[in-house]
Amino acid sequence: MARRKIPRKDAVPSIDLVDSALYIKGDEEPQVTMADIDEIIENFSTLDVWDDRYRYLIELGRELPPLSLAAHNDANKVQGCASQVWLDTSVRPNGASGPELTFAGDSDAHIVRGLIAILFAIFSGKPAKDILSTDALSLFERMGLREHLTPQRSNGFRAMVERIRSDARAALATAAV
């Protein structure tokens, strides 16, 4: 699946996420294909103006599939976020590599939806052990997001990461029983 990259500095960014956004495919169990985190990082690095990065982040969020109304519930709500954020976790056994987690999510804030899309690119569809060994905060800093987001948004990002890690720990604990 060929992906279109964002043009370099002097061109007006044209973001086409059709092949890189999160999509659910199949009839029985949803299979998720998502943006590659390395590609997202590369796209961020080509955007020198922070307004262009904001637009890209918002576009990533727009490509998230809608979260069902039933999943907009208190159990899925992430505590510690200034915006309303819901993360719905599905766990599937995955043989020798242990349980695999897939996520769906939503927020009432466009930028936060983009942050959710980045987290899904990092974590969704991965084994719980890999989730626990991945440093999402360093990737967040590599993209230059920390210095351009409010402390509340950065804290919300950390809360979402901790929620995902907590779900991975729970999946591993359940698998060990």
C-alpha atoms as an extended CHARMM CRD file, in Angstrom:
* protein
*
       177  EXT
         1         1  MET       CA              0.0000000000        0.0000000000        0.0000000000  PROA      1               0.0000000000
         2         2  ALA       CA              1.7620000000        3.1680000000       -1.2160000000  PROA      2               0.0000000000
         3         3  ARG       CA              1.5430000000        6.1940000000        1.0340000000  PROA      3               0.0000000000
         4         4  ARG       CA              1.7110000000        9.7840000000       -0.0760000000  PROA      4               0.0000000000
         5         5  LYS       CA              4.1440000000       11.9090000000        1.8960000000  PROA      5               0.0000000000
         6         6  ILE       CA              3.7170000000       15.5170000000        2.8550000000  PROA      6               0.0000000000
         7         7  PRO       CA              5.6130000000       17.8940000000        0.5390000000  PROA      7               0.0000000000
         8         8  ARG       CA              8.7500000000       19.5700000000        1.8340000000  PROA      8               0.0000000000
         9         9  LYS       CA              9.0630000000       23.0410000000        3.4110000000  PROA      9               0.0000000000
        10        10  ASP       CA              8.2350000000       25.4610000000        0.6060000000  PROA      10              0.0000000000
        11        11  ALA       CA              5.1250000000       23.6540000000       -0.6150000000  PROA      11              0.0000000000
        12        12  VAL       CA              1.7250000000       24.0180000000        0.9690000000  PROA      12              0.0000000000
        13        13  PRO       CA              1.1460000000       20.7860000000        2.8970000000  PROA      13              0.0000000000
        14        14  SER       CA             -1.3370000000       18.4550000000        1.3020000000  PROA      14              0.0000000000
        15        15  ILE       CA             -2.2520000000       15.6730000000        3.6580000000  PROA      15              0.0000000000
        16        16  ASP       CA             -3.7600000000       12.5050000000        2.2560000000  PROA      16              0.0000000000
        17        17  LEU       CA             -4.2940000000        9.8990000000        4.9450000000  PROA      17              0.0000000000
        18        18  VAL       CA             -6.4930000000        7.4940000000        3.0360000000  PROA      18              0.0000000000
        19        19  ASP       CA             -3.8930000000        4.7260000000        3.1890000000  PROA      19              0.0000000000
        20        20  SER       CA             -2.3750000000        5.6120000000        6.5510000000  PROA      20              0.0000000000
        21        21  ALA       CA             -5.2900000000        6.2420000000        8.8410000000  PROA      21              0.0000000000
        22        22  LEU       CA             -6.9440000000        3.7680000000       11.1240000000  PROA      22              0.0000000000
        23        23  TYR       CA             -9.4460000000        1.5380000000        9.3800000000  PROA      23              0.0000000000
        24        24  ILE       CA            -11.4320000000       -1.4880000000       10.4810000000  PROA      24              0.0000000000
        25        25  LYS       CA            -11.7340000000       -4.2310000000        7.8890000000  PROA      25              0.0000000000
        26        26  GLY       CA            -13.5060000000       -7.5770000000        7.7890000000  PROA      26              0.0000000000
        27        27  ASP       CA            -16.8590000000       -8.9470000000        8.8770000000  PROA      27              0.0000000000
        28        28  GLU       CA            -16.1310000000      -11.2510000000       11.8090000000  PROA      28              0.0000000000
        29        29  GLU       CA            -13.4500000000       -9.7020000000       13.9810000000  PROA      29              0.0000000000
        30        30  PRO       CA            -12.2610000000       -6.2180000000       13.1120000000  PROA      30              0.0000000000
        31        31  GLN       CA             -8.6990000000       -6.0210000000       11.8970000000  PROA      31              0.0000000000
        32        32  VAL       CA             -7.0450000000       -2.6720000000       12.2120000000  PROA      32              0.0000000000
        33        33  THR       CA             -4.6020000000       -1.0810000000        9.8150000000  PROA      33              0.0000000000
        34        34  MET       CA             -3.0900000000        2.1510000000       10.9440000000  PROA      34              0.0000000000
        35        35  ALA       CA             -0.6420000000        4.8450000000       10.1590000000  PROA      35              0.0000000000
        36        36  ASP       CA              2.9530000000        3.8590000000       10.6590000000  PROA      36              0.0000000000
        37        37  ILE       CA              4.4370000000        5.8260000000       13.5470000000  PROA      37              0.0000000000
        38        38  ASP       CA              7.7330000000        6.2760000000       11.6860000000  PROA      38              0.0000000000
        39        39  GLU       CA              5.8570000000        7.8390000000        8.7760000000  PROA      39              0.0000000000
        40        40  ILE       CA              3.9760000000       10.1630000000       11.1370000000  PROA      40              0.0000000000
        41        41  ILE       CA              7.2720000000       11.2210000000       12.7430000000  PROA      41              0.0000000000
        42        42  GLU       CA              8.7960000000       11.8360000000        9.3100000000  PROA      42              0.0000000000
        43        43  ASN       CA              5.7750000000       13.8880000000        8.2390000000  PROA      43              0.0000000000
        44        44  PHE       CA              6.0400000000       15.9930000000       11.3990000000  PROA      44              0.0000000000
        45        45  SER       CA              9.7270000000       16.6030000000       10.6840000000  PROA      45              0.0000000000
        46        46  THR       CA              8.9590000000       17.9540000000        7.2050000000  PROA      46              0.0000000000
        47        47  LEU       CA              6.5500000000       20.5380000000        8.5920000000  PROA      47              0.0000000000
        48        48  ASP       CA              8.5450000000       23.5270000000        9.8450000000  PROA      48              0.0000000000
        49        49  VAL       CA              5.6240000000       25.7750000000       10.7520000000  PROA      49              0.0000000000
        50        50  TRP       CA              3.7450000000       24.7060000000       13.8610000000  PROA      50              0.0000000000
        51        51  ASP       CA              0.3840000000       25.6660000000       12.3330000000  PROA      51              0.0000000000
        52        52  ASP       CA              1.0040000000       23.0400000000        9.6320000000  PROA      52              0.0000000000
        53        53  ARG       CA              1.7650000000       20.4620000000       12.3290000000  PROA      53              0.0000000000
        54        54  TYR       CA             -1.4950000000       21.3480000000       14.0770000000  PROA      54              0.0000000000
        55        55  ARG       CA             -3.3790000000       20.8650000000       10.8080000000  PROA      55              0.0000000000
        56        56  TYR       CA             -1.6850000000       17.4950000000       10.2740000000  PROA      56              0.0000000000
        57        57  LEU       CA             -2.5000000000       16.4250000000       13.8340000000  PROA      57              0.0000000000
        58        58  ILE       CA             -6.1370000000       17.4250000000       13.3560000000  PROA      58              0.0000000000
        59        59  GLU       CA             -6.2630000000       15.5630000000       10.0350000000  PROA      59              0.0000000000
        60        60  LEU       CA             -4.9290000000       12.4120000000       11.7160000000  PROA      60              0.0000000000
        61        61  GLY       CA             -7.7730000000       12.7110000000       14.2280000000  PROA      61              0.0000000000
        62        62  ARG       CA            -10.3780000000       13.1850000000       11.5230000000  PROA      62              0.0000000000
        63        63  GLU       CA             -9.4020000000        9.8520000000       10.0150000000  PROA      63              0.0000000000
        64        64  LEU       CA            -10.2540000000        7.8970000000       13.1840000000  PROA      64              0.0000000000
        65        65  PRO       CA            -13.2970000000        5.7230000000       12.6740000000  PROA      65              0.0000000000
        66        66  PRO       CA            -16.2620000000        6.8050000000       14.7890000000  PROA      66              0.0000000000
        67        67  LEU       CA            -16.5140000000        5.3090000000       18.2520000000  PROA      67              0.0000000000
        68        68  SER       CA            -19.8800000000        3.6950000000       18.8870000000  PROA      68              0.0000000000
        69        69  LEU       CA            -22.3130000000        5.5410000000       21.1410000000  PROA      69              0.0000000000
        70        70  ALA       CA            -22.2900000000        2.5730000000       23.5090000000  PROA      70              0.0000000000
        71        71  ALA       CA            -18.5030000000        2.9400000000       23.9130000000  PROA      71              0.0000000000
        72        72  HSD       CA            -18.9290000000        6.5670000000       25.0540000000  PROA      72              0.0000000000
        73        73  ASN       CA            -19.3620000000        5.4050000000       28.6350000000  PROA      73              0.0000000000
        74        74  ASP       CA            -17.8050000000        6.0250000000       32.0410000000  PROA      74              0.0000000000
        75        75  ALA       CA            -15.7670000000        2.7930000000       31.9430000000  PROA      75              0.0000000000
        76        76  ASN       CA            -14.0200000000        3.9510000000       28.7470000000  PROA      76              0.0000000000
        77        77  LYS       CA            -13.5510000000        7.5540000000       29.8360000000  PROA      77              0.0000000000
        78        78  VAL       CA             -9.9220000000        8.4800000000       30.4690000000  PROA      78              0.0000000000
        79        79  GLN       CA             -9.3840000000       10.2650000000       33.7570000000  PROA      79              0.0000000000
        80        80  GLY       CA             -6.8350000000       13.0860000000       33.8480000000  PROA      80              0.0000000000
        81        81  CYS       CA             -7.6690000000       14.6650000000       30.5000000000  PROA      81              0.0000000000
        82        82  ALA       CA             -8.9710000000       18.2260000000       30.2820000000  PROA      82              0.0000000000
        83        83  SER       CA            -11.0160000000       17.2110000000       27.2240000000  PROA      83              0.0000000000
        84        84  GLN       CA            -13.4270000000       14.3160000000       27.1880000000  PROA      84              0.0000000000
        85        85  VAL       CA            -11.5940000000       11.2000000000       25.9850000000  PROA      85              0.0000000000
        86        86  TRP       CA            -12.8460000000        7.6470000000       25.5950000000  PROA      86              0.0000000000
        87        87  LEU       CA            -10.6360000000        4.6280000000       24.8720000000  PROA      87              0.0000000000
        88        88  ASP       CA            -12.2260000000        1.2620000000       24.1480000000  PROA      88              0.0000000000
        89        89  THR       CA             -9.8560000000       -1.6910000000       24.3650000000  PROA      89              0.0000000000
        90        90  SER       CA            -10.2810000000       -5.0830000000       22.6970000000  PROA      90              0.0000000000
        91        91  VAL       CA             -8.0000000000       -7.9430000000       23.7020000000  PROA      91              0.0000000000
        92        92  ARG       CA             -7.3080000000      -11.0020000000       21.5640000000  PROA      92              0.0000000000
        93        93  PRO       CA             -5.0970000000      -13.9500000000       22.4770000000  PROA      93              0.0000000000
        94        94  ASN       CA             -2.1420000000      -14.1040000000       20.1220000000  PROA      94              0.0000000000
        95        95  GLY       CA             -0.3190000000      -17.3600000000       20.7430000000  PROA      95              0.0000000000
        96        96  ALA       CA              3.2580000000      -17.2360000000       21.9770000000  PROA      96              0.0000000000
        97        97  SER       CA              3.4630000000      -13.4310000000       21.9440000000  PROA      97              0.0000000000
        98        98  GLY       CA              0.6030000000      -13.1490000000       24.4320000000  PROA      98              0.0000000000
        99        99  PRO       CA             -2.5150000000      -11.0110000000       24.2960000000  PROA      99              0.0000000000
       100       100  GLU       CA             -2.8290000000       -8.3920000000       21.5640000000  PROA      100             0.0000000000
       101       101  LEU       CA             -4.6310000000       -5.1170000000       22.2040000000  PROA      101             0.0000000000
       102       102  THR       CA             -6.5950000000       -3.0860000000       19.6970000000  PROA      102             0.0000000000
       103       103  PHE       CA             -8.0050000000        0.3180000000       20.5370000000  PROA      103             0.0000000000
       104       104  ALA       CA            -10.8400000000        2.5560000000       19.4090000000  PROA      104             0.0000000000
       105       105  GLY       CA            -11.2680000000        6.0560000000       20.7370000000  PROA      105             0.0000000000
       106       106  ASP       CA            -12.7850000000        9.4780000000       20.5490000000  PROA      106             0.0000000000
       107       107  SER       CA            -12.5280000000       12.9440000000       22.0320000000  PROA      107             0.0000000000
       108       108  ASP       CA            -14.5300000000       16.1320000000       21.9430000000  PROA      108             0.0000000000
       109       109  ALA       CA            -11.3560000000       18.0530000000       20.9570000000  PROA      109             0.0000000000
       110       110  HSD       CA             -9.8460000000       17.9000000000       17.4520000000  PROA      110             0.0000000000
       111       111  ILE       CA             -6.2190000000       18.0430000000       18.5820000000  PROA      111             0.0000000000
       112       112  VAL       CA             -6.7990000000       15.3400000000       21.1700000000  PROA      112             0.0000000000
       113       113  ARG       CA             -8.3280000000       13.1050000000       18.4860000000  PROA      113             0.0000000000
       114       114  GLY       CA             -5.0530000000       13.5590000000       16.6010000000  PROA      114             0.0000000000
       115       115  LEU       CA             -3.0970000000       12.5620000000       19.6980000000  PROA      115             0.0000000000
       116       116  ILE       CA             -5.3170000000        9.4800000000       19.9720000000  PROA      116             0.0000000000
       117       117  ALA       CA             -4.4880000000        8.6090000000       16.3400000000  PROA      117             0.0000000000
       118       118  ILE       CA             -0.7710000000        8.8660000000       17.1550000000  PROA      118             0.0000000000
       119       119  LEU       CA             -1.2060000000        6.6020000000       20.1780000000  PROA      119             0.0000000000
       120       120  PHE       CA             -3.0550000000        4.0610000000       18.0460000000  PROA      120             0.0000000000
       121       121  ALA       CA             -0.2150000000        4.1440000000       15.5040000000  PROA      121             0.0000000000
       122       122  ILE       CA              2.1780000000        3.3370000000       18.3470000000  PROA      122             0.0000000000
       123       123  PHE       CA              0.1290000000        0.7810000000       20.2940000000  PROA      123             0.0000000000
       124       124  SER       CA             -2.9550000000       -0.6280000000       18.5580000000  PROA      124             0.0000000000
       125       125  GLY       CA             -2.6630000000       -4.1680000000       17.2360000000  PROA      125             0.0000000000
       126       126  LYS       CA              0.4520000000       -4.8040000000       19.3170000000  PROA      126             0.0000000000
       127       127  PRO       CA              1.1150000000       -7.4810000000       21.9430000000  PROA      127             0.0000000000
       128       128  ALA       CA              0.7270000000       -6.3080000000       25.5450000000  PROA      128             0.0000000000
       129       129  LYS       CA              4.4330000000       -6.9470000000       26.2350000000  PROA      129             0.0000000000
       130       130  ASP       CA              5.4090000000       -4.6430000000       23.3600000000  PROA      130             0.0000000000
       131       131  ILE       CA              3.0320000000       -1.9700000000       24.6170000000  PROA      131             0.0000000000
       132       132  LEU       CA              4.6480000000       -2.0510000000       28.0370000000  PROA      132             0.0000000000
       133       133  SER       CA              8.1570000000       -1.8320000000       26.5860000000  PROA      133             0.0000000000
       134       134  THR       CA              7.4110000000        1.1000000000       24.2320000000  PROA      134             0.0000000000
       135       135  ASP       CA              8.2690000000        4.6260000000       25.3680000000  PROA      135             0.0000000000
       136       136  ALA       CA              5.4940000000        6.6900000000       23.8010000000  PROA      136             0.0000000000
       137       137  LEU       CA              6.5650000000        9.8180000000       25.6660000000  PROA      137             0.0000000000
       138       138  SER       CA              9.9650000000        9.8620000000       23.9490000000  PROA      138             0.0000000000
       139       139  LEU       CA              8.2260000000        9.5280000000       20.5630000000  PROA      139             0.0000000000
       140       140  PHE       CA              5.9160000000       12.3680000000       21.6050000000  PROA      140             0.0000000000
       141       141  GLU       CA              8.9610000000       14.5320000000       22.3190000000  PROA      141             0.0000000000
       142       142  ARG       CA             10.7040000000       13.4470000000       19.0840000000  PROA      142             0.0000000000
       143       143  MET       CA              7.7610000000       14.8780000000       17.1490000000  PROA      143             0.0000000000
       144       144  GLY       CA              8.1330000000       18.1920000000       18.9730000000  PROA      144             0.0000000000
       145       145  LEU       CA              4.6480000000       17.9210000000       20.4000000000  PROA      145             0.0000000000
       146       146  ARG       CA              5.5430000000       18.4930000000       24.0220000000  PROA      146             0.0000000000
       147       147  GLU       CA              6.8560000000       22.0140000000       23.5400000000  PROA      147             0.0000000000
       148       148  HSD       CA              3.8610000000       23.0990000000       21.4350000000  PROA      148             0.0000000000
       149       149  LEU       CA              0.9840000000       21.6960000000       23.4480000000  PROA      149             0.0000000000
       150       150  THR       CA             -0.4000000000       23.1510000000       26.6280000000  PROA      150             0.0000000000
       151       151  PRO       CA              0.5920000000       21.4320000000       29.8640000000  PROA      151             0.0000000000
       152       152  GLN       CA             -3.0280000000       20.2140000000       30.1620000000  PROA      152             0.0000000000
       153       153  ARG       CA             -2.8640000000       18.5050000000       26.7490000000  PROA      153             0.0000000000
       154       154  SER       CA              0.5410000000       16.9860000000       27.5840000000  PROA      154             0.0000000000
       155       155  ASN       CA             -0.8500000000       15.6800000000       30.8760000000  PROA      155             0.0000000000
       156       156  GLY       CA             -3.8490000000       14.2940000000       29.0220000000  PROA      156             0.0000000000
       157       157  PHE       CA             -1.5100000000       12.5270000000       26.5970000000  PROA      157             0.0000000000
       158       158  ARG       CA              0.2970000000       10.9680000000       29.5740000000  PROA      158             0.0000000000
       159       159  ALA       CA             -3.0640000000        9.9110000000       31.0420000000  PROA      159             0.0000000000
       160       160  MET       CA             -3.9930000000        8.1970000000       27.7710000000  PROA      160             0.0000000000
       161       161  VAL       CA             -0.6210000000        6.4210000000       27.6400000000  PROA      161             0.0000000000
       162       162  GLU       CA             -1.0510000000        5.2500000000       31.2300000000  PROA      162             0.0000000000
       163       163  ARG       CA             -4.5620000000        3.9880000000       30.4810000000  PROA      163             0.0000000000
       164       164  ILE       CA             -3.2520000000        1.9770000000       27.5110000000  PROA      164             0.0000000000
       165       165  ARG       CA             -0.3900000000        0.5890000000       29.6060000000  PROA      165             0.0000000000
       166       166  SER       CA             -2.8270000000       -0.2810000000       32.4030000000  PROA      166             0.0000000000
       167       167  ASP       CA             -5.0120000000       -2.1820000000       29.9290000000  PROA      167             0.0000000000
       168       168  ALA       CA             -1.9020000000       -4.0370000000       28.6800000000  PROA      168             0.0000000000
       169       169  ARG       CA             -0.9360000000       -4.9920000000       32.2590000000  PROA      169             0.0000000000
       170       170  ALA       CA             -4.4960000000       -6.2090000000       32.9030000000  PROA      170             0.0000000000
       171       171  ALA       CA             -4.4590000000       -8.2820000000       29.6900000000  PROA      171             0.0000000000
       172       172  LEU       CA             -1.1740000000       -9.9150000000       30.7010000000  PROA      172             0.0000000000
       173       173  ALA       CA             -2.4800000000      -10.6350000000       34.2040000000  PROA      173             0.0000000000
       174       174  THR       CA             -5.6360000000      -12.2130000000       32.7950000000  PROA      174             0.0000000000
       175       175  ALA       CA             -3.6070000000      -14.3150000000       30.3400000000  PROA      175             0.0000000000
       176       176  ALA       CA             -1.3970000000      -15.5810000000       33.1690000000  PROA      176             0.0000000000
       177       177  VAL       CA             -4.3770000000      -16.9380000000       35.1150000000  PROA      177             0.0000000000
